Amino acid sequence: MENYTKQDIIELVEEEDVEFIRLQFTDIYGTLKNMAVTTSQLKKVLSNQCKFDGAAIEGFTSNEKSDLYLHPVLDTFEIFPWRPQQGKVARLLCDVCYKDGTPFEGDSRYILKKTILEAAKMGYSFDIGSECEFYLFQMDDDGMPSTKTEERGGFFDVGPIDLGENVRREIVLTLEDMGIEEEASYHEAGASQHQIDFKY
């Protein structure tokens, strides 16, 4: 992760021909949400002025303080390597706050930060590593996603039994392009089931 300043991001957006920025946060159910803006709104974004209706996010707020603001975490700026190279797309993870800058109590980043501080006061530290498990299925005859598979690989199998090796490789390389470190990727126990383990 880089230590970006606002000016660094302004320069990167211009140098790298970034056209869209996705402002991302996670709801209380762990679902990634985002608002896309064009780079013409970059100064507004970097000044914490991007507002949204929190009442529209399930589990957030429905009171008179439903206007919430996205405060980008500058060090999370990344350009999506899988998007077009002309008019690129970048993302910034955001804290969710009230208008006065106070953290919104339902923001998962705020809850995590608060929990980490409480644990530190008790002498504990967090080392959290996630595992991403997923299935890869075939496309149907019309080129649409399906839930069908002819793959019969099992735990730690290799090709030709494991038909997902190349897809996992592309996923891992893309994640590394975004600065995300993985520990391992492999075929899981079920047919077409795969896993990528992330470094804590």
The 8 nearest C-alpha neighbors of each residue, nearest first, counted from 0:
[[1, 74, 178, 2, 75, 76, 179, 3],
 [0, 2, 74, 3, 75, 76, 73, 178],
 [3, 1, 74, 0, 4, 73, 75, 7],
 [4, 2, 74, 7, 73, 1, 8, 5],
 [3, 5, 7, 6, 8, 73, 2, 74],
 [6, 4, 8, 7, 9, 45, 3, 73],
 [5, 7, 9, 4, 8, 10, 3, 11],
 [8, 6, 4, 10, 5, 9, 3, 11],
 [7, 9, 11, 5, 10, 6, 12, 4],
 [8, 10, 6, 12, 7, 11, 5, 13],
 [9, 11, 13, 7, 8, 12, 14, 6],
 [12, 10, 8, 14, 13, 9, 15, 7],
 [13, 11, 17, 9, 15, 10, 14, 16],
 [12, 14, 10, 16, 11, 15, 9, 17],
 [15, 13, 11, 16, 12, 10, 17, 9],
 [14, 16, 12, 17, 13, 11, 87, 10],
 [17, 15, 13, 86, 14, 12, 87, 18],
 [18, 16, 87, 12, 86, 15, 88, 19],
 [17, 19, 86, 38, 87, 37, 88, 16],
 [20, 18, 37, 88, 36, 38, 17, 89],
 [21, 19, 89, 90, 36, 35, 88, 37],
 [20, 22, 35, 90, 34, 23, 33, 89],
 [21, 23, 34, 91, 33, 90, 92, 35],
 [24, 22, 33, 92, 32, 93, 21, 91],
 [23, 25, 32, 93, 92, 31, 33, 26],
 [26, 24, 31, 30, 29, 32, 107, 27],
 [25, 27, 28, 29, 30, 31, 107, 24],
 [26, 28, 29, 107, 58, 105, 25, 106],
 [29, 27, 26, 30, 25, 58, 57, 107],
 [30, 28, 26, 27, 25, 31, 107, 32],
 [31, 29, 25, 26, 28, 32, 27, 24],
 [30, 32, 25, 24, 29, 26, 33, 23],
 [33, 31, 24, 23, 25, 30, 26, 34],
 [34, 32, 23, 22, 21, 24, 35, 31],
 [33, 35, 22, 21, 36, 23, 32, 20],
 [36, 34, 21, 20, 22, 33, 19, 37],
 [37, 35, 20, 19, 40, 21, 38, 34],
 [36, 38, 19, 39, 18, 40, 20, 35],
 [37, 39, 41, 40, 18, 19, 36, 20],
 [38, 40, 37, 41, 42, 36, 18, 43],
 [39, 41, 38, 43, 42, 37, 44, 36],
 [42, 40, 38, 44, 43, 39, 45, 37],
 [43, 41, 45, 44, 40, 46, 39, 9],
 [42, 44, 46, 40, 48, 41, 45, 47],
 [45, 43, 41, 42, 47, 46, 49, 48],
 [44, 46, 42, 47, 43, 41, 5, 71],
 [45, 47, 43, 44, 48, 42, 70, 49],
 [48, 46, 70, 44, 45, 49, 69, 43],
 [47, 49, 43, 46, 44, 50, 68, 69],
 [50, 48, 68, 69, 44, 47, 43, 51],
 [49, 51, 68, 67, 48, 66, 69, 52],
 [52, 50, 67, 66, 53, 68, 49, 69],
 [51, 53, 66, 54, 65, 55, 67, 50],
 [54, 52, 65, 55, 56, 60, 67, 59],
 [53, 55, 61, 60, 52, 56, 65, 59],
 [54, 56, 53, 52, 57, 59, 61, 60],
 [57, 55, 53, 54, 59, 58, 26, 52],
 [56, 58, 59, 55, 54, 26, 60, 27],
 [59, 57, 56, 27, 60, 26, 105, 28],
 [60, 58, 56, 57, 53, 105, 54, 61],
 [61, 59, 54, 53, 65, 62, 58, 64],
 [60, 62, 54, 65, 63, 59, 53, 64],
 [63, 61, 64, 65, 60, 54, 53, 66],
 [62, 64, 65, 61, 66, 60, 54, 53],
 [65, 63, 62, 66, 60, 67, 61, 97],
 [64, 66, 53, 54, 63, 52, 62, 60],
 [67, 65, 52, 64, 51, 53, 50, 68],
 [66, 68, 97, 51, 50, 53, 96, 65],
 [69, 67, 50, 96, 49, 95, 97, 51],
 [68, 70, 95, 93, 49, 94, 47, 71],
 [71, 69, 47, 94, 93, 95, 68, 72],
 [72, 70, 93, 73, 91, 92, 69, 94],
 [73, 71, 93, 74, 92, 75, 91, 70],
 [72, 74, 75, 3, 71, 76, 4, 91],
 [75, 73, 2, 3, 1, 76, 72, 0],
 [74, 76, 91, 73, 72, 92, 77, 0],
 [77, 75, 91, 74, 90, 73, 89, 78],
 [78, 76, 89, 90, 75, 177, 79, 91],
 [77, 79, 89, 88, 80, 90, 76, 87],
 [78, 80, 89, 81, 82, 88, 77, 177],
 [79, 81, 82, 78, 173, 176, 177, 83],
 [82, 80, 79, 83, 173, 84, 78, 88],
 [81, 83, 80, 79, 87, 88, 84, 78],
 [84, 82, 85, 87, 86, 81, 88, 80],
 [83, 85, 87, 86, 82, 16, 80, 81],
 [86, 84, 83, 87, 16, 17, 18, 15],
 [85, 87, 18, 17, 16, 84, 83, 88],
 [88, 86, 17, 84, 85, 18, 83, 16],
 [87, 89, 19, 17, 20, 79, 78, 18],
 [90, 88, 78, 20, 77, 79, 21, 19],
 [91, 89, 21, 20, 77, 76, 22, 78],
 [90, 92, 76, 22, 75, 71, 23, 93],
 [93, 91, 23, 72, 71, 75, 24, 22],
 [94, 92, 71, 70, 72, 24, 69, 23],
 [93, 95, 70, 69, 71, 96, 108, 24],
 [94, 96, 69, 103, 68, 106, 102, 70],
 [97, 95, 102, 103, 68, 100, 101, 67],
 [96, 98, 67, 101, 100, 99, 68, 103],
 [97, 99, 100, 68, 67, 96, 101, 66],
 [98, 100, 97, 101, 96, 102, 68, 67],
 [101, 99, 97, 96, 98, 102, 68, 70],
 [100, 102, 97, 96, 99, 103, 98, 95],
 [103, 101, 96, 104, 95, 97, 100, 109],
 [102, 104, 96, 105, 106, 95, 97, 101],
 [103, 105, 106, 102, 109, 110, 107, 96],
 [106, 104, 103, 59, 107, 27, 110, 109],
 [107, 105, 109, 108, 103, 104, 95, 110],
 [106, 108, 110, 109, 27, 111, 105, 25],
 [109, 107, 111, 110, 106, 112, 94, 25],
 [108, 110, 112, 106, 107, 111, 113, 102],
 [111, 109, 107, 113, 108, 112, 114, 106],
 [110, 112, 114, 108, 113, 109, 107, 115],
 [113, 111, 109, 115, 114, 110, 108, 116],
 [112, 114, 110, 116, 111, 115, 109, 117],
 [115, 113, 117, 111, 116, 112, 110, 118],
 [114, 116, 118, 112, 117, 113, 119, 111],
 [117, 115, 119, 113, 114, 118, 112, 120],
 [116, 118, 114, 120, 119, 115, 113, 121],
 [119, 117, 123, 121, 115, 120, 116, 114],
 [120, 118, 122, 123, 116, 121, 117, 124],
 [119, 121, 117, 118, 122, 116, 123, 115],
 [122, 120, 118, 119, 123, 117, 116, 124],
 [123, 121, 119, 120, 118, 124, 117, 116],
 [124, 122, 119, 118, 121, 125, 120, 115],
 [123, 125, 119, 118, 126, 122, 115, 116],
 [126, 124, 127, 115, 123, 118, 119, 199],
 [127, 125, 199, 128, 124, 198, 123, 129],
 [128, 126, 199, 125, 129, 198, 197, 124],
 [129, 127, 199, 198, 197, 126, 130, 196],
 [130, 128, 197, 196, 131, 127, 199, 198],
 [129, 131, 196, 195, 197, 132, 194, 128],
 [130, 132, 195, 194, 196, 129, 133, 197],
 [133, 131, 194, 193, 130, 195, 192, 134],
 [132, 134, 193, 192, 194, 131, 135, 191],
 [135, 133, 192, 191, 193, 136, 132, 190],
 [134, 136, 191, 192, 133, 137, 163, 193],
 [137, 135, 148, 146, 147, 145, 134, 138],
 [138, 136, 148, 147, 145, 139, 144, 135],
 [137, 139, 144, 143, 142, 145, 140, 136],
 [138, 140, 142, 143, 141, 145, 144, 137],
 [139, 141, 142, 138, 143, 137, 144, 145],
 [140, 142, 139, 143, 138, 144, 145, 137],
 [143, 141, 138, 139, 140, 144, 137, 145],
 [142, 144, 138, 139, 141, 145, 140, 137],
 [145, 143, 138, 139, 137, 142, 146, 136],
 [144, 146, 138, 147, 139, 137, 136, 143],
 [145, 147, 136, 148, 137, 144, 138, 135],
 [148, 146, 145, 136, 137, 149, 138, 139],
 [147, 149, 136, 150, 137, 146, 191, 190],
 [148, 150, 151, 147, 137, 190, 191, 136],
 [149, 151, 148, 191, 190, 152, 162, 161],
 [150, 152, 190, 149, 160, 153, 191, 161],
 [153, 151, 161, 160, 190, 156, 150, 191],
 [152, 154, 188, 156, 189, 187, 190, 155],
 [153, 155, 188, 187, 186, 156, 152, 189],
 [156, 154, 186, 185, 153, 187, 157, 188],
 [157, 155, 153, 154, 161, 152, 186, 160],
 [156, 158, 161, 160, 159, 155, 164, 186],
 [159, 157, 161, 160, 162, 164, 156, 163],
 [158, 160, 161, 162, 157, 152, 156, 164],
 [159, 161, 158, 152, 157, 162, 151, 156],
 [162, 160, 158, 157, 152, 159, 163, 156],
 [161, 163, 164, 160, 158, 159, 150, 152],
 [162, 164, 166, 161, 165, 167, 135, 191],
 [165, 163, 167, 166, 162, 168, 161, 158],
 [164, 166, 168, 167, 163, 169, 162, 170],
 [165, 167, 169, 163, 168, 164, 170, 162],
 [168, 166, 170, 164, 169, 165, 171, 163],
 [167, 169, 165, 171, 166, 170, 164, 172],
 [170, 168, 166, 172, 167, 171, 173, 165],
 [169, 171, 167, 173, 168, 172, 174, 166],
 [172, 170, 174, 168, 173, 169, 167, 175],
 [173, 171, 175, 169, 174, 170, 168, 176],
 [172, 174, 176, 170, 175, 171, 169, 177],
 [175, 173, 171, 177, 179, 176, 172, 170],
 [174, 176, 178, 172, 179, 177, 173, 180],
 [175, 177, 173, 174, 178, 172, 80, 179],
 [178, 176, 174, 175, 179, 77, 173, 79],
 [179, 177, 175, 176, 180, 174, 0, 77],
 [180, 178, 175, 174, 177, 181, 176, 197],
 [181, 179, 198, 175, 197, 178, 182, 174],
 [182, 180, 197, 198, 196, 183, 179, 195],
 [181, 183, 197, 196, 198, 180, 184, 195],
 [184, 182, 196, 181, 195, 185, 197, 194],
 [183, 185, 195, 194, 196, 167, 182, 186],
 [186, 184, 194, 155, 193, 187, 195, 183],
 [185, 187, 193, 155, 154, 156, 192, 194],
 [186, 188, 154, 193, 192, 189, 153, 194],
 [189, 187, 154, 153, 192, 186, 190, 152],
 [190, 188, 192, 153, 187, 191, 152, 154],
 [189, 191, 151, 152, 192, 150, 153, 188],
 [190, 192, 134, 135, 150, 189, 193, 152],
 [193, 191, 134, 189, 187, 190, 133, 186],
 [194, 192, 186, 187, 133, 132, 134, 185],
 [195, 193, 132, 131, 185, 184, 187, 186],
 [194, 196, 184, 131, 130, 183, 197, 132],
 [197, 195, 130, 183, 182, 181, 184, 129],
 [198, 196, 181, 182, 129, 128, 180, 130],
 [197, 199, 181, 182, 128, 180, 196, 129],
 [198, 128, 127, 126, 197, 129, 180, 125]]
